[in-house]
Each structure stands twice: as C-alpha cells, then as structure tokens.
C-alpha cells in the first residue's frame, strides 16, 4: 500500500492507516506473521507499527503490564520508546506520529 511521507502529504499516513490497521489486526488474529516496511524503514513503517500496537489492545496491556487507558500523546511516545528499544533505527517524523494519534482518536 503506497503511502507518501507525512512531510509531503498532510493526511497520507492517516488515510493509509484506515486500511492498514484493520487488515493487520485481522491478519494477526489468524496468528500469521506480518511484515511492515517502507522506503527508509524508519518512518512510515514505524508509524503503522505503532498504530497497530496501540489498537491491538492485548499487546498494549502486555507490553506495559497495566490496565487499559485512553490513548494520549504520552502513550504514543511510550510505544515509540518501546519500539525503539527493539529497533533503534526507528525515527518517525512528528507529522507521522501526529497522524497516528489523530487516527487512534477517531477509532
């Protein structure tokens, strides 16, 4: 699914998440592996992965071993920090993370 950089398209990542996240959650519910990638491997793919983790519910609780809470900008930053601990090259743009946050508020 082609997605323009958040720097080039103000809502590109957010619109892509509308298709990518439901697909990914359904795919993962079948216990199948999922590969998420982008041109650089550090921006759009990281944004998509964070959105999936945030909306997976169970993964979120297991990741931080706590009760569910509303998605805030702080929670998005925590998930970026968690993902960065596994993939240190993760460097999503602020615009991309903002689109992830806005998408998660709508869902």
C-alpha positions as CSV (number, residue, x, y, z in Angstrom):
1,X,0.0,0.0,0.0
2,X,1.8,3.1,-1.1
3,X,2.0,6.0,1.3
4,X,3.6,9.4,0.8
5,X,5.8,10.7,3.6
6,X,3.9,12.7,6.3
7,X,6.1,15.6,5.3
8,X,4.7,15.6,1.8
9,X,1.1,14.6,2.4
10,X,-0.6,16.1,5.4
11,X,-3.0,13.2,5.9
12,X,-1.3,10.4,3.9
13,X,-0.4,8.2,6.8
14,X,-3.7,8.7,8.5
15,X,-5.6,7.7,5.3
16,X,-3.3,4.6,4.9
17,X,-4.0,3.6,8.5
18,X,-7.7,3.3,7.7
19,X,-6.9,0.3,5.5
20,X,-3.7,-1.0,7.0
21,X,-4.7,-1.3,10.7
22,X,-7.9,-3.3,10.2
23,X,-6.0,-5.6,7.7
24,X,-3.1,-6.1,10.1
25,X,-5.3,-6.8,13.1
26,X,-7.3,-9.4,11.1
27,X,-4.1,-10.9,9.8
28,X,-2.5,-11.1,13.2
29,X,-5.7,-12.6,14.7
30,X,-5.0,-15.6,12.5
31,X,-1.6,-16.0,14.2
32,X,0.2,-15.1,10.9
33,X,3.4,-13.1,10.8
34,X,3.2,-9.6,9.4
35,X,5.9,-7.6,7.6
36,X,5.6,-3.8,7.7
37,X,8.1,-1.8,5.6
38,X,8.6,1.5,3.9
39,X,11.2,3.1,1.7
40,X,13.5,4.1,4.5
41,X,12.4,1.5,7.2
42,X,12.4,4.3,9.7
43,X,9.4,6.5,9.2
44,X,6.0,5.3,7.7
45,X,6.5,1.7,8.7
46,X,7.2,2.7,12.3
47,X,4.1,4.9,12.3
48,X,2.0,1.9,11.1
49,X,3.5,-0.4,13.6
50,X,2.8,2.0,16.5
51,X,-0.8,2.3,15.4
52,X,-1.2,-1.4,15.2
53,X,0.3,-1.9,18.7
54,X,-1.8,0.8,20.2
55,X,-5.1,-0.6,18.8
56,X,-4.3,-4.3,19.3
57,X,-5.4,-3.9,23.0
58,X,-3.9,-7.1,24.3
59,X,-0.5,-6.2,23.1
60,X,-0.7,-2.8,24.7
61,X,-1.6,-4.3,28.1
62,X,1.0,-7.0,27.9
63,X,3.7,-4.5,26.7
64,X,3.4,-2.3,29.8
65,X,1.7,-4.8,32.2
66,X,-1.0,-2.4,33.2
67,X,-4.7,-1.7,32.8
68,X,-6.0,-0.1,29.6
69,X,-6.0,3.6,29.5
70,X,-7.1,6.2,26.9
71,X,-4.6,6.9,24.1
72,X,-2.8,10.1,24.7
73,X,0.3,11.7,23.1
74,X,2.2,10.4,26.1
75,X,1.1,6.8,25.4
76,X,2.1,7.2,21.7
77,X,5.6,8.4,22.9
78,X,5.8,5.4,25.2
79,X,5.1,3.0,22.4
80,X,7.7,4.7,20.2
81,X,10.2,4.3,23.0
82,X,9.3,0.6,23.4
83,X,9.5,0.0,19.6
84,X,12.8,1.9,19.5
85,X,14.3,-0.4,22.1
86,X,13.7,-3.3,19.7
87,X,14.5,-1.3,16.5
88,X,16.9,1.6,17.3
89,X,16.8,3.0,13.8
90,X,13.1,4.0,14.2
91,X,12.8,7.7,13.6
92,X,9.3,8.6,12.6
93,X,8.5,12.2,11.7
94,X,6.5,14.3,14.2
95,X,3.9,14.7,11.4
96,X,3.6,11.0,11.1
97,X,3.2,10.4,14.8
98,X,0.6,13.2,14.9
99,X,-1.4,11.4,12.2
100,X,-1.1,8.1,14.2
101,X,-2.5,9.9,17.3
102,X,-5.3,11.5,15.3
103,X,-6.3,8.2,13.7
104,X,-6.3,6.4,17.1
105,X,-8.6,9.1,18.5
106,X,-11.1,8.5,15.7
107,X,-11.2,4.7,16.1
